[in-house]
Amino acid sequence: MSTFEGQGARGKGQVEIMLNGKIRGISVDTTVLGLLSELDIKPQGIAVELNLEIVPKSRFGEMILKDGDKIEIVRMVGGG
Amino acid sequence: MDILKIANREFKSRLMVGTGKYPTNEIMVKALEESGAEVVTVAVRRINLDRSKESLLDYIDLKKYTLLPNTAGCYTAQDAIRTARLAREAMGTEIVKLEVIGDEKTLFPDNEALLEAAKVLVKEGFIVLPYTNDDPIMAKKLEDVGCAAVMPLAAPIGSGLGIRNPYNIRIILETIKVPVIVDAGVGTASDAAIAMELGCDGLLMNTGIAGAKDPVNMARAMRLAVEAGRLAYVSGRIPKKLYATASSPIEGMI
């Protein structure tokens, strides 16, 4: 069973998260820092929100993503 | 020295510039340079996981510019507060241009939600610069809840119509003590000069520069107009009169 509606993205030893509005399968025990590294995103100039709570950069390494987590990763873009 | 003071920050330039809608990042860099701006606005958006790793911040020297994140595109107080918090976390800055939009077509602010969001963010220690209507009552309410400046619109965002209601802007200037920064709707240099001649403390613009055929030269034009308008304001213009007054002496005529 997929946590989210529609097609699941979970393989063996994986959990499913909602990353910036899209379902993604990641390995069990992946931390926020691990996910960023997998995505090749440097922690500078970004903010991470997990289930509507901001994750301080100091906690990226210890915060383990669980099945069903909703994570948002944002950065600055051009705007007025 | 004529300094613009917002909360605990001081700026020599009274022109703030947006970073959206330039034809290329290289043109944006040159336009920011020509504008003389010290404050540049940015928006907060999801990281694009599919595209290149190129980031806007690769083009903006953070030693030179103060970033002013906005909450553009937010239609509720809750979303605006959430966006402001994310910007603070990402950039380590408490300053925010607070926008709560009420309507897609006009992009006019939802002032009720704006005030609600402003109260929350001020309490959380943000330096709140709210984008609002040219409404003196609203401006006063925003000042009263602790906003560090108020930013009334000249005209709808991106419209280029210039100051639609100079009399309201004048009343706002008489009513409140925090800086008044006209934000949105400036189309060309004379619009900028008019805003500054009214006594506004500063001006924020994006489309007027980014959307011009030559954004780099328009940025320079806007810088000169803001400087000229400010200088004219502090110099004290002559009163308007219906009839002529001779500049040359009448005595000694042959």
Interface residues (C-beta under 8 A of the other chain):
Chain A: L19 N20 G21 K22 L39 D40 I41 G45 I46 A47 V48 E49 L52 I54 P56 K57 E72 I73 V74 R75 M76 V77 G78 G79 G80
Chain B: G18 T19 G20 K21 Y22 M28 T41 V42 A43 V44 R45 R46 I47 L49 K53 S55 L56 L57 L67 P69 N70 A72 R82 R85 L86 A87 E89 A90 M91 I157 A184 L204 M205 N206 T207 A210
